[in-house]
Amino acid sequence: MQSEMMPNFLKKRAFLTPERIAVYFQEQTITFVELYQRSYQVAGQLQGLGMRKSQYVGVLLKSNLDTVVILFALQLLGVRAVILNNRLSPSELVWQLIDAKAVSLIIEDTFSETKTFINSQIPSICSLTKAEIFFGSQNAPIIQEEISLSEICTIMYTSGTTGNPKGVIQTYGNHWWSSVGSALNLGFIEGDSWLCNVPLFHISGFSILMRSVIYGMPIVLHEHFDVEETIHDIHDKKVTIMSVVGTSLRRIVDALRERRLPNHFRCMLLGGGPAPLPLLQACIEKEIPVFQTYGMTESSSQIVTLAPEYSLTKLGSAGKPLFTSQLQIVAEDGNGGLAPSGMPGEIVIKGPNVTPGYLFLPEVTEEKFINGWFHTGDVGYLDEEGFLYVLDRRSDLIISGGENIYPAEIEAVLLAHPDVSETGVTSLEDAEWGQVPIAYIVKREGTNPSVGALEQFCKERLAKYKVPKAFYFTKELPRNASNKILRRELREWVKEETR
């Protein structure tokens, strides 16, 4: 049961294998005991600055060693980290901080303009840069010697298909069972090392951090994706596993040319949508094992994974549920029954790695959970052998370079423009990013907004990757009898526009 108590993860790991390397970052290495000592020191400094157990504290940081230390310092204190995506606009960040009732914000020193904006919008929040924390007075902190698996560890925001983003609650138990499920799936062997160049503010990156401490395994942390640095470190740091999205895997394959990855490398864990056949074939030619996965913030990373021996015979499948998890397909007839093999329906999941719900949203949580099963909103089917095929990620989801983009979020911004009467957003296939968003606009009568003005309006309110790459003007949008936009027709329009 999730009410079970366990020793504090980092403190226990530092006791069990103190001299093992925890993190490689650039030219720095840190052992588990050093990571604990540094995190303990920072925990004292954070406590001296007023942070207390069970508070919600925003974390807006880059992927580096200091961030690792701060995240574990918060766990030592029992503070709940609201991990923020540093690609979001300041307005989006303000909304999430207010929604989470965050009392403090820990922010990168270089994000000074963002800090000023947030302070102007939320005067009550205590904003602290890393420099302010690290130069703070050193006190012996009161740390959580043990943790309840049902206790909240982190909050990560995910965009909904309608309305505002929702704070996904992730407990210590969610992270623990995600790590266990991953180990039982991929295996864990002495000498494993995981390369992390997916952002720590994503569940894909943060889950690697948690696995490191739970397994006693080093991670090789990169601040961002660099293909040659990646290939070099796989060789030099004896990396055995790496998490990738299709875009980065394609760049690795292209950059290798006649080279091969070393024999100690075990697998690429591929998320962010199914891989195209030519990419999988290229990986087979270069003897790169690829494990395709399906997961989400709400499942604390992967919940379904396809072993590489099935990558071509089960082309397009995300695989089978991890040992600790369950999956069903609910028929679309509205009666709540299970869909037969091969019949599409809603993907529903269950397991100790699945979120207990959304922060301060009991009604939404209640809607999403039916008889203990979490309804993902994604559509897929199971074949006769139980392999999952995902047909539509949350109906209209756009996946661009591994980043999830919801059309409704972009539409809400565009509709705030005084010259926009209606708008519909869909995706355009893109060789580099997989997909990019594009927007159709119905102008208000008597106005004539330029593409440049709309683009600038979006840039001020949205993360760069969410800004539509093209704007098309139309007299009306395709709608059904319920007045809902028919996105499948918009996708057909895109094909016409790009021919």
C-alpha positions as CSV (number, residue, x, y, z in Angstrom):
1,M,0.0,0.0,0.0
2,Q,1.1,3.6,-0.7
3,S,0.8,4.5,3.0
4,E,3.9,2.4,3.6
5,M,7.0,4.2,5.0
6,M,10.4,4.0,3.4
7,P,13.8,5.5,4.3
8,N,14.5,8.8,2.6
9,F,15.7,7.7,-0.9
10,L,18.9,9.8,-1.2
11,K,20.0,9.3,2.4
12,K,19.6,5.5,2.1
13,R,21.5,5.4,-1.2
14,A,24.3,7.5,0.3
15,F,24.5,4.9,3.1
16,L,24.4,1.9,0.9
17,T,26.9,2.8,-1.8
18,P,28.5,6.1,-0.8
19,E,31.5,6.0,-3.2
20,R,29.6,5.2,-6.4
21,I,29.3,8.0,-9.0
22,A,25.8,9.6,-8.9
23,V,26.2,12.2,-11.7
24,Y,28.6,13.1,-14.4
25,F,28.0,16.7,-15.6
26,Q,30.5,18.3,-18.0
27,E,33.9,17.9,-16.3
28,Q,32.3,17.3,-12.8
29,T,31.5,14.1,-11.1
30,I,29.7,13.6,-7.8
31,T,29.4,10.5,-5.7
32,F,26.2,9.6,-3.8
33,V,27.6,10.6,-0.5
34,E,28.8,13.9,-1.9
35,L,25.3,14.4,-3.4
36,Y,23.8,13.8,-0.1
37,Q,26.2,16.1,1.7
38,R,25.6,19.0,-0.8
39,S,21.8,18.4,-0.7
40,Y,21.9,18.4,3.1
41,Q,23.8,21.7,3.1
42,V,21.4,23.3,0.6
43,A,18.4,21.9,2.6
44,G,19.7,23.9,5.6
45,Q,20.0,27.0,3.5
46,L,16.5,26.6,2.1
47,Q,15.1,26.0,5.6
48,G,16.9,29.1,6.8
49,L,15.1,31.1,4.0
50,G,11.7,29.9,5.3
51,M,11.0,26.7,3.3
52,R,9.0,24.1,5.3
53,K,7.7,20.6,4.8
54,S,4.5,20.3,2.7
55,Q,4.9,23.8,1.1
56,Y,4.6,24.1,-2.6
57,V,7.7,25.7,-4.1
58,G,8.2,26.5,-7.8
59,V,11.4,25.3,-9.4
60,L,12.5,27.1,-12.6
61,L,15.9,25.8,-13.4
62,K,18.1,24.4,-16.2
63,S,19.4,20.8,-16.4
64,N,22.6,21.0,-14.4
65,L,24.3,19.6,-11.3
66,D,23.0,22.5,-9.1
67,T,19.5,21.6,-10.1
68,V,20.0,18.0,-9.1
69,V,21.2,19.1,-5.6
70,I,18.3,21.5,-5.2
71,L,15.7,18.9,-6.1
72,F,17.0,16.4,-3.6
73,A,17.4,19.1,-1.0
74,L,13.7,19.8,-1.3
75,Q,13.0,16.1,-0.9
76,L,15.1,16.0,2.3
77,L,12.9,18.8,3.7
78,G,9.6,17.2,2.5
79,V,8.9,20.3,0.4
80,R,6.7,19.7,-2.7
81,A,8.5,20.8,-5.8
82,V,6.4,22.4,-8.5
83,I,8.7,21.7,-11.4
84,L,8.3,24.4,-14.1
85,N,9.0,24.1,-17.8
86,N,11.6,26.8,-18.6
87,R,10.5,27.0,-22.2
88,L,7.1,28.6,-21.1
89,S,6.4,32.3,-21.4
90,P,6.4,34.3,-18.1
91,S,2.6,34.7,-18.3
92,E,2.2,30.9,-18.4
93,L,4.6,30.5,-15.5
94,V,2.7,33.0,-13.4
95,W,-0.5,31.2,-14.0
96,Q,1.0,27.9,-12.8
97,L,2.6,29.4,-9.7
98,I,-0.7,31.0,-8.7
99,D,-2.6,27.8,-9.4
100,A,-0.2,25.7,-7.3
101,K,-0.4,28.2,-4.4
102,A,3.4,28.3,-4.5
103,V,4.9,30.3,-1.6
104,S,8.4,30.5,-3.0
105,L,10.2,30.2,-6.4
106,I,13.7,28.9,-6.9
107,I,15.0,30.4,-10.2
108,E,18.1,30.3,-12.4
109,D,20.3,33.3,-12.0
110,T,20.2,34.0,-15.7
111,F,16.3,34.2,-15.8
112,S,16.4,37.8,-14.4
113,E,13.7,39.2,-16.7
114,T,11.4,36.4,-15.9
115,K,12.0,36.8,-12.2
116,T,11.1,40.5,-12.4
117,F,7.9,39.8,-14.3
118,I,6.8,37.1,-11.9
119,N,7.5,39.3,-8.9
120,S,5.5,42.1,-10.4
121,Q,2.5,39.7,-11.0
122,I,2.8,37.8,-7.7
123,P,4.2,40.3,-5.1
124,S,3.7,37.8,-2.3
125,I,6.0,35.1,-3.7
126,C,9.5,34.8,-2.3
127,S,11.8,34.5,-5.4
128,L,15.3,33.2,-4.8
129,T,18.1,32.7,-7.3
130,K,20.6,29.9,-6.9
131,A,23.2,32.4,-5.9
132,E,21.0,33.8,-3.1
133,I,20.4,30.3,-1.8
134,F,24.0,29.1,-2.0
135,F,25.3,32.2,-0.2
136,G,22.7,31.9,2.5
137,S,23.6,31.1,6.1
138,Q,24.3,27.4,6.7
139,N,22.0,25.7,9.3
140,A,21.5,22.1,10.2
141,P,18.2,21.2,8.6
142,I,15.4,19.1,10.0
143,I,15.2,16.4,7.4
144,Q,12.7,13.7,6.6
145,E,14.5,10.5,7.7
146,E,11.7,8.5,6.2
147,I,8.9,9.2,3.7
148,S,5.4,7.9,3.2
149,L,4.9,6.6,-0.3
150,S,1.6,8.4,-0.5
151,E,3.2,11.8,0.3
152,I,3.4,14.3,-2.6
153,C,6.9,14.6,-4.1
154,T,6.5,16.7,-7.2
155,I,3.9,18.6,-9.3
156,M,4.3,18.8,-13.0
157,Y,1.8,20.7,-15.2
158,T,0.3,19.2,-18.3
159,S,-1.9,20.9,-20.8
160,G,-5.5,19.8,-21.1
161,T,-7.4,19.4,-24.4
162,T,-9.7,22.2,-23.0
163,G,-9.2,24.9,-20.5
164,N,-6.1,25.6,-18.4
165,P,-3.1,23.3,-17.7
166,K,-3.5,20.9,-14.7
167,G,-1.0,20.2,-12.0
168,V,-0.3,16.4,-12.0
169,I,0.4,15.1,-8.5
170,Q,3.3,12.7,-8.3
171,T,3.9,10.9,-5.0
172,Y,7.1,9.2,-3.8
173,G,5.2,6.0,-4.4
174,N,4.6,6.9,-8.0
175,H,8.3,7.5,-8.6
176,W,9.3,4.4,-6.7
177,W,7.0,2.1,-8.6
178,S,7.9,3.7,-11.9
179,S,11.5,2.9,-11.2
180,V,10.7,-0.7,-10.2
181,G,8.5,-1.2,-13.3
182,S,11.3,0.1,-15.5
183,A,13.9,-2.1,-13.9
184,L,11.7,-5.2,-14.3
185,N,11.2,-4.3,-18.0
186,L,14.6,-3.2,-19.1
187,G,16.5,-5.2,-16.5
188,F,19.1,-3.6,-14.3
189,I,22.7,-4.8,-14.4
190,E,25.8,-3.8,-12.6
191,G,27.6,-1.1,-14.7
192,D,24.4,0.5,-16.1
193,S,24.6,4.2,-16.7
194,W,21.8,6.4,-18.1
195,L,22.4,9.4,-20.4
196,C,19.9,12.2,-19.7
197,N,19.7,15.0,-22.1
198,V,15.9,15.3,-21.9
199,P,15.0,18.2,-19.6
200,L,14.7,17.5,-15.9
201,F,11.5,19.5,-15.9
202,H,9.9,16.7,-18.0
203,I,8.9,13.5,-16.4
204,S,11.2,11.7,-18.8
205,G,14.2,13.5,-17.4
206,F,13.1,13.6,-13.7
207,S,12.3,9.9,-13.7
208,I,15.9,9.2,-14.7
209,L,17.1,11.2,-11.7
210,M,14.9,9.1,-9.4
211,R,16.0,5.9,-10.9
212,S,19.6,6.9,-10.3
213,V,19.1,7.1,-6.6
214,I,16.9,4.1,-6.3
215,Y,19.1,1.8,-8.4
216,G,22.5,3.3,-7.3
217,M,23.3,4.1,-10.9
218,P,25.2,7.0,-12.4
219,I,23.5,9.3,-14.8
220,V,25.4,11.3,-17.5
221,L,23.6,14.7,-17.4
222,H,23.6,17.1,-20.4
223,E,22.2,20.6,-20.2
224,H,20.7,20.2,-23.7
225,F,20.9,17.8,-26.6
226,D,24.1,17.8,-28.6
227,V,24.6,14.9,-31.0
228,E,28.4,14.7,-31.0
229,E,28.6,15.1,-27.2
230,T,26.0,12.4,-26.9
231,I,27.9,9.9,-29.1
232,H,31.2,10.8,-27.3
233,D,29.8,10.3,-23.8
234,I,28.1,7.0,-24.7
235,H,31.6,5.7,-25.5
236,D,33.6,7.6,-22.9
237,K,31.2,7.4,-19.9
238,K,30.2,3.8,-20.7
239,V,26.5,4.7,-21.1
240,T,24.2,1.7,-21.5
241,I,20.7,3.3,-21.7
242,M,19.4,6.6,-23.1
243,S,16.0,8.2,-23.3
244,V,15.2,9.8,-26.6
245,V,12.4,11.2,-28.8
246,G,12.3,10.5,-32.5
247,T,13.9,13.8,-33.5
248,S,17.1,13.2,-31.4
249,L,17.3,9.5,-32.4
250,R,17.2,10.5,-36.1
251,R,20.0,13.0,-35.5
252,I,22.1,10.3,-33.7
253,V,21.6,7.8,-36.5
254,D,22.5,10.5,-39.2
255,A,25.6,11.7,-37.3
256,L,27.0,8.1,-36.8
257,R,27.3,7.5,-40.6
258,E,29.7,4.6,-40.7
259,R,30.4,4.6,-37.0
260,R,28.7,2.2,-34.5
261,L,27.8,2.6,-30.9
262,P,29.9,0.5,-28.5
263,N,28.9,-3.0,-27.4
264,H,28.2,-2.0,-23.9
265,F,25.2,0.2,-25.0
266,R,22.0,-1.6,-24.3
267,C,19.1,0.4,-25.5
268,M,17.4,3.7,-26.7
269,L,14.2,4.2,-24.7
270,L,12.0,6.0,-27.4
271,G,9.0,8.1,-26.3
272,G,7.0,10.8,-27.9
273,G,5.0,8.8,-30.4
274,P,5.7,5.7,-32.6
275,A,8.9,5.7,-34.7
276,P,8.7,5.7,-38.5
277,L,9.7,2.5,-40.3
278,P,12.8,4.0,-42.1
279,L,14.2,5.1,-38.7
280,L,13.7,1.7,-37.1
281,Q,15.3,0.0,-40.1
282,A,18.3,2.4,-39.9
283,C,18.7,1.5,-36.2
284,I,18.6,-2.2,-37.0
285,E,21.3,-1.7,-39.6
286,K,23.5,0.1,-37.1
287,E,22.6,-2.5,-34.4
288,I,21.0,0.1,-32.1
289,P,18.3,-1.6,-29.9
290,V,15.2,0.6,-29.6
291,F,12.5,0.2,-27.0
292,Q,9.4,2.1,-28.0
293,T,7.3,3.4,-25.1
294,Y,4.0,5.0,-24.2
295,G,3.7,7.1,-21.1
296,M,2.7,10.5,-19.7
297,T,3.2,12.8,-16.8
298,E,0.2,11.1,-15.1
299,S,1.9,7.7,-15.2
300,S,5.3,9.1,-14.0
301,S,7.0,8.2,-17.3
302,Q,6.7,5.0,-19.3
303,I,3.8,2.6,-18.6
304,V,3.9,0.5,-21.8
305,T,7.1,-0.5,-23.6
306,L,7.8,-2.5,-26.7
307,A,10.9,-4.7,-26.6
308,P,13.3,-4.3,-29.6
309,E,12.7,-7.9,-30.9
310,Y,9.2,-6.8,-31.8
311,S,10.1,-3.5,-33.3
312,L,9.4,-4.6,-36.9
313,T,6.9,-7.5,-36.4
314,K,4.8,-5.2,-34.2
315,L,5.5,-2.0,-36.2
316,G,3.7,1.0,-34.7
317,S,3.0,-0.7,-31.4
318,A,4.0,0.9,-28.1
319,G,4.2,-2.6,-26.5
320,K,2.8,-4.2,-23.4
321,P,2.2,-2.7,-19.9
322,L,5.1,-2.8,-17.4
323,F,4.9,-5.5,-14.7
324,T,3.5,-3.2,-12.1
325,S,0.8,-1.7,-14.4
326,Q,-2.4,-2.6,-16.1
327,L,-4.1,-1.4,-19.3
328,Q,-7.5,-1.8,-20.9
329,I,-9.3,-0.4,-23.9
330,V,-12.8,0.9,-23.1
331,A,-15.3,0.6,-26.0
332,E,-16.5,3.9,-27.5
333,D,-20.1,2.9,-27.4
334,G,-20.6,4.7,-24.0
335,N,-21.5,1.6,-22.0
336,G,-18.2,1.3,-20.3
337,G,-17.5,-2.2,-21.6
338,L,-14.1,-3.4,-22.9
339,A,-13.4,-3.2,-26.6
340,P,-12.5,-6.5,-28.4
341,S,-9.1,-7.1,-29.9
342,G,-8.4,-4.8,-32.8
343,M,-11.3,-2.4,-31.9
344,P,-10.4,1.2,-31.0
345,G,-11.4,2.7,-27.7
346,E,-10.1,4.8,-24.9
347,I,-6.9,3.8,-23.2
348,V,-7.4,3.4,-19.5
349,I,-4.5,2.6,-17.1
350,K,-4.0,1.5,-13.5
351,G,-1.0,1.0,-11.3
352,P,1.0,2.3,-8.4
353,N,2.9,4.6,-10.7
354,V,-0.3,6.4,-11.8
355,T,-1.0,9.8,-10.3
356,P,-3.6,10.0,-7.5
357,G,-5.0,13.0,-9.2
358,Y,-4.7,16.7,-10.1
359,L,-3.7,19.4,-7.7
360,F,-6.7,21.2,-6.1
361,L,-9.0,19.7,-8.8
362,P,-11.1,17.0,-7.1
363,E,-13.9,17.2,-9.6
364,V,-11.5,16.7,-12.6
365,T,-9.8,13.9,-10.7
366,E,-13.1,12.2,-10.1
367,E,-14.0,12.5,-13.8
368,K,-10.7,10.9,-14.8
369,F,-10.8,7.9,-12.4
370,I,-13.6,5.4,-12.8
371,N,-13.5,2.3,-10.6
372,G,-9.8,2.9,-10.0
373,W,-8.9,3.2,-13.7
374,F,-7.4,6.4,-15.0
375,H,-9.0,7.5,-18.3
376,T,-6.2,8.9,-20.5
377,G,-8.3,10.4,-23.2
378,D,-6.1,8.7,-25.7
379,V,-7.5,6.3,-28.3
380,G,-5.9,3.0,-29.2
381,Y,-6.5,-0.7,-29.5
382,L,-4.9,-4.0,-28.4
383,D,-4.1,-6.8,-30.9
384,E,-4.8,-10.4,-30.1
385,E,-1.5,-10.8,-28.2
386,G,-2.1,-7.8,-26.0
387,F,0.2,-5.3,-27.8
388,L,-1.0,-1.7,-27.6
389,Y,-1.4,0.5,-30.7
390,V,-1.9,4.2,-29.9
391,L,-4.1,5.8,-32.6
392,D,-4.5,9.4,-31.4
393,R,-2.6,11.1,-28.5
394,R,-5.3,12.9,-26.5
395,S,-7.3,13.3,-29.7
396,D,-5.6,16.4,-31.1
397,L,-2.2,16.4,-29.5
398,I,0.6,17.8,-31.6
399,I,4.0,16.3,-30.7
400,S,6.8,18.6,-31.8
401,G,10.4,17.4,-31.0
402,G,9.0,15.4,-28.1
403,E,7.1,18.4,-26.7
404,N,3.3,18.0,-26.2
405,I,1.3,20.9,-27.8
406,Y,-2.5,21.1,-27.4
407,P,-4.3,23.1,-30.1
408,A,-6.9,24.5,-27.6
409,E,-4.1,26.3,-25.7
410,I,-2.9,28.1,-28.8
411,E,-6.5,28.8,-29.9
412,A,-7.2,30.4,-26.5
413,V,-4.3,32.8,-27.0
414,L,-5.3,33.7,-30.6
415,L,-8.9,34.3,-29.6
416,A,-7.7,37.0,-27.2
417,H,-6.4,39.0,-30.2
418,P,-8.9,41.8,-31.0
419,D,-8.8,41.1,-34.7
420,V,-9.4,37.3,-34.5
421,S,-13.0,36.1,-34.6
422,E,-12.4,32.3,-34.8
423,T,-9.4,30.1,-35.0
424,G,-8.6,26.4,-35.5
425,V,-5.1,24.9,-34.9
426,T,-3.8,21.7,-36.3
427,S,-0.4,20.2,-37.2
428,L,1.8,20.2,-40.2
429,E,4.3,17.3,-40.7
430,D,7.9,18.5,-40.4
431,A,11.1,16.6,-41.2
432,E,13.0,18.0,-38.2
433,W,10.4,18.2,-35.4
434,G,7.9,15.5,-36.5
435,Q,5.0,18.0,-36.3
436,V,4.6,21.7,-35.9
437,P,1.5,23.7,-35.2
438,I,-0.3,25.9,-37.8
439,A,-3.3,28.1,-37.4
440,Y,-6.4,28.9,-39.5
441,I,-7.8,32.4,-38.7
442,V,-11.3,33.9,-39.3
443,K,-10.8,37.7,-39.2
444,R,-13.1,40.0,-37.3
445,E,-15.2,42.1,-39.7
446,G,-13.5,45.3,-40.7
447,T,-10.0,44.2,-39.5
448,N,-7.0,43.0,-41.4
449,P,-4.4,41.5,-39.0
450,S,-1.0,40.7,-40.5
451,V,0.8,37.3,-40.1
452,G,3.7,39.1,-38.4
453,A,1.4,40.8,-35.8
454,L,-0.3,37.4,-35.0
455,E,3.0,35.7,-34.7
456,Q,4.4,38.4,-32.3
457,F,1.1,38.2,-30.2
458,C,1.7,34.5,-29.8
459,K,5.4,34.9,-29.0
460,E,4.6,37.1,-26.1
461,R,2.1,34.6,-24.6
462,L,3.4,31.2,-25.6
463,A,6.5,29.1,-25.5
464,K,8.4,29.4,-28.7
465,Y,7.7,25.8,-29.8
466,K,3.9,26.4,-29.4
467,V,3.9,29.4,-31.8
468,P,2.2,28.4,-35.1
469,K,4.7,28.1,-37.9
470,A,2.1,29.3,-40.5
471,F,-1.1,31.3,-40.4
472,Y,-3.8,30.8,-43.0
473,F,-6.8,33.1,-43.3
474,T,-10.2,31.6,-44.1
475,K,-13.9,32.8,-44.2
476,E,-15.1,30.0,-42.0
477,L,-13.9,26.9,-40.2
478,P,-15.3,23.3,-40.6
479,R,-17.6,22.5,-37.8
480,N,-20.0,19.7,-36.8
481,A,-23.6,19.9,-35.7
482,S,-22.4,20.6,-32.1
483,N,-20.4,23.5,-33.5
484,K,-17.1,21.8,-32.6
485,I,-14.2,22.3,-35.0
486,L,-13.6,19.3,-37.2
487,R,-9.8,19.0,-36.9
488,R,-9.7,16.1,-39.3
489,E,-10.9,18.4,-42.0
490,L,-8.4,21.1,-41.0
491,R,-5.7,18.4,-41.5
492,E,-7.0,17.9,-45.0
493,W,-6.9,21.6,-45.6
494,V,-3.2,21.6,-44.6
495,K,-2.5,18.9,-47.2
496,E,-4.1,21.1,-49.9
497,E,-2.1,24.2,-48.7
498,T,1.2,22.4,-48.8
499,R,0.9,20.6,-52.1
